[in-house]
């Protein structure tokens, strides 16, 4: 069935880039410069869980109007700084810290994996991140995408089916010709529901050493691997 695949679309946060480690490093550097004392690991987790994941849920539920991921991150950042008593940042410095999400480092297997895959397939993002954010991530991490597709194009967040069907349309392909790569089963299940093929890329350290993401995978996905290089090799690259 994978012989039909002509393009791969990628979830980005957690699958391609190490958001947690990157945000912790940025927080620690800012904390040293400002003399702040806080647990940056829990800060990053709260920012991600309540700002990004929780924010998108509130948008889907109609509690919040549509807004970009950048706006959701900033909304949560303002609250986190206040909750933890981290004061003294002016608007420019706060905006710069919020852009930490534009400077996330890729996992170490990603550059080689993408290079291998591009020798044979079209590779594209399919992320909830807004387009400007994804472009900055690509430039920061040297990510060689053929195109940058975002849920922003549809005005809805994954796992809305429109995010996947519109991506296939923009690539000029049938859904079954697209392989979705993600470290999150829910994302893959939503893609499979509209006809995409699926590749589960385990990232057990996404939420740190105590995290659970990527440790278990069933047989429901077309590919299950521990690195992007392994996925590329399975696809003959």
Secondary structure, 3 states (H helix, E strand, C coil): CHHHCCEEEECCECCCECHHHHHHHHHHHHHHHHCCCCCHHHHHHHHHHHHHHHHHHHHHCCCCCCCCHHHHHHHHHHHHHHHCCCCCCCHHHHHHHHHHHHCCCECCCHHHHHHHHHCCCEEEEEECCCHHHHHHHHHHHCCCCCEEEEHHHCCCCCCCHHHHHHHHHHHCCCHHHEEEEECCHHHHHHHHHCCCEEEEECCCCCCCCCCCCCCCCCCCCCEEECCHHHHHHHCCC
